[in-house]
Amino acid sequence: MQITIVTPTYNEAENLPKLVSALFALPRTLPSMGTNGAGLPLDLRLLVVDDNSPDGTGQVADELAKTHPGRVSVLHRPGKLGLGTAYLDGFKRVLDEGADAVVQMDADFSHDPKALVEMAKRLANADLVTGSRYVKGGSVDERWPLWRKGLSAFANFYARTILGLPMRDVTTGYRMWRREALTKMPLERIRSSGYVFLVEMAYLAHSLGLRIAESPIYFSDRRWGKSKMSFRIQMEAALRVWQVRWTYRDLKKR
């Protein structure tokens, strides 16, 4: 099973080598869920989508690609073009290269690489598996201030209610898609470039009747570097939920 992780980067030169080491330290075989004792071989790959980071992330990614030929590749873009377009460009590249499953993942270790193993197991019975902070077993960084925990919980409740989504964590950026699921999505219709892109993708998946499973994760604050998330960004995403609902009013939920 070829699983390709798409990781958008901007000023992640410090994090990227550590992320590659952590990813390629994962088991190369998925534990068996049947009775024959045979596990599923995992071919784990990484595509870095770099938006011309001034800290040299793109150059670091190129060196990692040389060190890990066939496992690490780089897509260079001319500047900050938005999270949504970074993922859409990445999806096209890895689907063209034959990925069986595609992962959305941050480069800052807020998404624990070890969680990929459980997510891959759950993909056997789902089209999309999300890393969820708000299901049993999931949690957020204990160092988060109360206001941030409250804002995150409210944003999810808000989007979930307006869009009628069954997911507990609508805004999670840690996701694993079956190839067939992504190819069914009308990606050409997506216009979101910021974090509301995550909500839009979740709504589309649900509206198209895709099977969605949630896998508990611990969401940690980034270990190195500076966070790009702000109160303004989160509030903008929440307000644009209504736009998502209006844009896809023609889709019949199944």
C-alpha positions in Angstrom: 0.0 0.0 0.0 1.6 3.2 -1.1 0.8 6.0 1.3 2.0 9.5 0.3 2.0 12.3 2.8 1.5 15.8 1.5 3.0 18.4 3.7 2.7 22.1 2.9 5.7 24.1 4.3 6.6 27.7 4.9 9.6 28.3 7.2 9.9 24.7 8.4 13.6 24.2 7.8 14.1 23.2 11.5 11.2 20.8 11.6 11.5 19.0 8.2 14.5 16.8 8.8 13.1 15.7 12.2 9.8 14.9 10.5 11.4 12.8 7.8 13.3 10.8 10.4 10.2 10.2 12.4 8.1 9.1 9.4 10.7 6.7 8.1 11.1 5.1 11.5 7.6 3.9 11.4 6.9 0.1 10.7 7.1 -0.9 7.1 4.3 -3.4 7.6 0.8 -2.7 8.9 -0.1 -5.2 11.7 -2.5 -8.0 10.5 -6.2 -7.6 11.3 -7.1 -11.0 10.1 -6.3 -14.6 11.0 -3.6 -15.4 8.4 -1.0 -13.5 10.3 0.2 -11.6 7.2 0.5 -7.8 7.5 0.1 -5.2 4.8 3.3 -3.8 3.4 3.4 0.0 3.7 5.3 2.1 1.1 5.5 5.4 2.9 6.4 8.5 0.9 6.5 12.3 1.5 5.8 15.2 -0.8 6.9 18.6 0.5 5.0 21.5 -1.0 7.1 24.5 -0.3 6.0 28.1 -0.9 9.4 29.6 -1.4 10.2 29.7 2.3 12.7 32.5 3.1 14.4 30.2 5.8 15.5 27.8 3.1 13.0 25.0 3.7 12.9 24.3 0.0 16.6 23.7 -0.1 16.5 21.5 3.0 13.7 19.5 1.3 15.8 19.1 -1.9 18.7 17.7 0.2 16.3 15.2 1.9 15.0 14.1 -1.5 18.6 13.3 -2.5 19.2 11.4 0.7 15.9 9.5 0.4 15.5 9.0 -3.4 12.1 7.7 -4.4 10.7 8.4 -0.9 10.9 12.2 -0.6 10.0 14.6 -3.4 9.5 18.4 -3.5 7.1 20.7 -5.2 8.4 24.2 -5.3 5.9 27.1 -5.6 6.8 30.8 -6.2 5.3 32.1 -2.9 2.6 31.9 -0.3 -0.4 30.8 -2.3 -2.5 29.4 0.5 -3.0 26.1 2.3 -5.8 25.0 0.1 -4.0 25.4 -3.2 -0.9 23.7 -1.7 -2.9 20.6 -0.9 -4.7 20.6 -4.2 -1.4 20.9 -6.1 0.0 18.1 -4.0 -3.0 15.9 -4.4 -2.7 16.1 -8.2 1.0 15.2 -8.1 0.8 12.2 -5.9 -2.4 10.8 -7.5 -0.6 11.0 -10.9 2.3 9.1 -9.3 0.0 6.3 -8.2 -0.5 6.8 -4.5 -3.1 4.3 -3.0 -3.7 6.7 0.0 -3.0 10.3 0.6 -2.3 12.0 3.9 -2.7 15.6 4.9 -0.2 16.4 7.6 1.5 19.5 9.2 5.2 19.7 9.4 5.4 21.0 12.9 4.8 17.8 14.9 1.3 18.9 16.0 0.3 15.8 14.1 2.1 12.8 15.7 3.6 10.6 12.9 2.9 7.5 15.0 -0.8 8.0 14.6 -0.5 7.1 10.9 -0.4 3.4 11.8 -3.8 3.4 13.4 -5.2 5.7 10.7 -4.0 3.3 8.0 -5.7 0.4 9.8 -9.0 2.2 10.0 -8.8 3.1 6.3 -9.6 -0.6 5.5 -13.3 0.3 6.3 -13.4 3.9 5.4 -12.9 6.4 2.5 -11.5 9.1 4.8 -9.9 8.8 8.2 -9.4 11.9 10.2 -7.2 12.4 13.2 -9.7 13.6 15.8 -9.1 15.6 19.0 -12.7 15.4 20.1 -13.5 11.7 20.1 -12.9 9.3 23.0 -9.1 9.0 23.4 -8.3 12.3 21.6 -7.1 15.5 23.3 -5.4 18.8 22.8 -2.1 20.1 24.3 -2.5 20.5 28.0 -0.5 23.7 27.7 -3.2 25.4 25.6 -4.8 28.4 27.5 -8.5 28.1 28.3 -9.5 30.6 25.6 -7.8 28.6 22.9 -9.4 25.3 24.0 -12.8 27.0 24.1 -12.3 28.6 20.6 -11.3 25.3 19.0 -14.2 23.5 20.6 -16.7 26.2 19.6 -15.4 26.4 16.0 -16.0 22.7 15.6 -19.5 22.8 17.2 -20.3 25.8 15.0 -19.2 24.3 11.7 -20.7 20.9 12.6 -24.1 22.4 13.4 -24.3 24.7 10.4 -23.2 22.0 7.9 -24.9 19.0 9.5 -21.7 17.0 9.8 -21.5 13.9 11.9 -17.8 14.4 12.6 -16.7 15.5 16.0 -13.5 17.2 14.7 -14.4 19.1 11.5 -11.3 21.4 11.5 -8.6 18.8 11.9 -5.8 19.0 9.4 -4.6 15.4 9.9 -6.4 13.2 7.3 -5.9 10.1 5.3 -7.8 9.6 2.1 -8.3 6.6 -0.1 -7.2 7.3 -3.7 -10.7 6.5 -4.9 -12.3 9.0 -2.5 -10.1 11.9 -3.6 -10.8 11.1 -7.3 -14.5 11.3 -6.6 -14.2 14.8 -5.1 -14.9 17.8 -7.3 -11.6 19.4 -6.4 -11.9 21.8 -9.3 -14.8 23.6 -7.5 -12.8 24.3 -4.3 -12.0 28.0 -3.9 -10.9 28.1 -0.2 -7.2 29.0 0.3 -7.0 29.2 4.1 -7.9 26.9 6.9 -11.6 26.9 5.9 -10.3 24.6 3.1 -10.3 21.8 5.7 -14.0 22.4 6.5 -14.9 22.6 2.8 -13.2 19.2 2.1 -15.0 17.6 5.1 -18.3 18.9 3.9 -17.8 17.7 0.4 -16.8 14.2 1.6 -19.9 14.0 3.7 -22.2 15.4 1.0 -20.9 12.8 -1.5 -21.7 9.9 0.9 -18.1 9.0 1.6 -17.4 6.8 4.6 -15.7 8.9 7.3 -14.0 7.4 10.3 -12.3 9.3 13.2 -9.1 8.1 14.9 -8.2 9.7 18.2 -5.1 11.8 18.3 -3.3 14.0 20.8 -2.8 17.4 19.2 0.4 19.0 20.4 1.6 22.5 20.0 4.5 22.7 17.6 7.8 21.8 19.1 10.0 24.1 17.0 9.4 27.3 15.0 6.5 29.8 15.2 2.8 28.9 14.8 1.0 30.4 11.8 -2.4 30.0 13.5 -4.0 33.2 15.0 -7.3 34.2 16.5 -8.1 36.2 13.3 -7.5 33.1 11.0 -9.7 30.9 13.2 -12.5 33.4 13.3 -12.3 34.0 9.5 -12.6 30.3 8.9 -15.7 30.1 11.2 -17.4 32.9 9.4 -16.8 31.4 5.9 -18.6 28.2 6.9 -21.8 29.8 5.6 -20.1 30.4 2.2 -19.2 26.7 2.0 -22.8 25.7 2.7 -24.1 28.0 0.0 -21.5 27.0 -2.6 -22.5 23.4 -2.5 -26.2 23.8 -2.1 -26.7 21.7 -5.3 -25.2 18.6 -3.8 -27.7 16.1 -2.5 -26.6 14.4 0.7 -26.9 10.7 0.7 
